[in-house]
């Protein structure tokens, strides 16, 4: 688990925590978000079992959560996060397609986004979820 050196209390923009077991996916998403002034990545986790502690410490507005990870998968981690933090907002990223929508919604996720989604659609979804909206094609 890594952080950006902040104390977890900045209110600038939409604070994002990236959770994925593949370093290249985390890096690509973090670099894409770095180009957006209002989307600071406050930390990364390489496993779902790290999410609750990281979210408590870093206080992200939105968590990008990989669906399939070893040790603790994204749905279990999402449910644990939502149980510990009532206001948690989670976007589940998946390579498995829309068949996981019911399970993601049941775990408390706010959106299910295919990993191949174009960046502009992903950013629109992130901003919609952060604002409490549900009017994007990926929102649950």
Residue pairs with C-beta under 8 A, 6 or more apart in sequence:
1 43
1 44
1 45
1 46
1 50
1 53
1 54
2 43
2 44
3 42
3 43
3 54
3 57
3 58
4 40
4 41
4 42
4 43
6 42
6 58
8 42
8 57
8 58
8 59
9 59
10 40
10 42
12 38
12 40
13 37
13 38
13 39
13 40
14 38
14 39
14 40
14 61
14 62
14 126
14 127
14 130
15 40
15 42
15 58
15 59
15 60
15 61
15 62
16 33
16 39
16 40
16 41
16 42
16 60
16 61
16 62
16 63
16 64
16 126
17 41
17 42
17 43
17 44
17 45
17 51
17 54
17 55
17 58
17 60
17 62
17 63
17 64
18 26
18 29
18 30
18 33
18 41
18 43
18 44
18 45
18 63
18 64
19 44
19 45
19 46
19 47
19 48
19 50
19 51
19 63
19 64
19 65
19 66
19 69
19 74
19 77
20 26
20 29
20 44
20 46
20 64
20 66
20 69
20 93
21 46
21 47
21 66
21 68
21 69
21 70
22 66
23 46
25 66
25 93
25 115
26 44
26 46
29 41
29 64
30 41
30 44
32 119
32 122
33 39
33 40
33 41
34 41
36 123
39 123
39 126
42 58
42 59
42 60
43 54
43 57
43 58
43 60
45 51
45 54
46 69
47 69
47 70
47 71
47 72
48 65
48 66
48 69
48 71
48 72
48 73
48 74
48 76
48 77
48 80
49 71
49 72
49 77
51 63
51 65
51 72
51 77
51 80
51 81
52 77
52 80
52 81
52 84
52 85
55 63
55 81
55 84
55 85
55 88
56 84
56 85
61 89
61 130
62 89
62 90
62 91
62 126
62 129
62 130
63 78
63 81
63 88
63 89
63 90
63 91
64 91
64 93
64 126
65 74
65 77
65 78
65 90
65 91
65 92
65 93
65 109
66 74
66 92
66 93
66 94
67 73
67 74
67 75
67 92
67 93
67 94
67 95
67 96
67 100
67 104
68 74
68 94
68 95
68 96
69 77
72 80
74 92
74 93
74 94
75 92
75 100
75 103
75 104
75 107
75 109
76 107
78 90
78 92
78 104
78 107
78 108
78 109
79 107
79 108
81 88
81 90
81 108
82 88
82 90
82 107
82 108
83 108
88 108
89 110
89 129
89 130
90 107
90 108
90 109
90 110
90 111
91 109
91 110
91 111
91 112
91 113
91 125
91 126
91 129
91 138
92 100
92 104
92 107
92 109
92 111
92 112
92 113
93 113
93 114
93 115
94 100
94 104
94 112
94 113
94 114
94 115
95 114
95 115
95 116
97 114
98 112
98 114
100 112
101 112
101 140
104 112
104 140
105 112
105 140
109 140
110 129
110 134
110 139
110 140
111 125
111 128
111 129
111 136
111 138
111 139
111 140
112 138
112 140
113 121
113 122
113 125
113 138
117 125
117 138
121 136
121 137
121 138
124 136
125 136
125 137
125 138
125 139
128 134
128 135
128 136
128 139
129 136
129 139
133 139
134 140
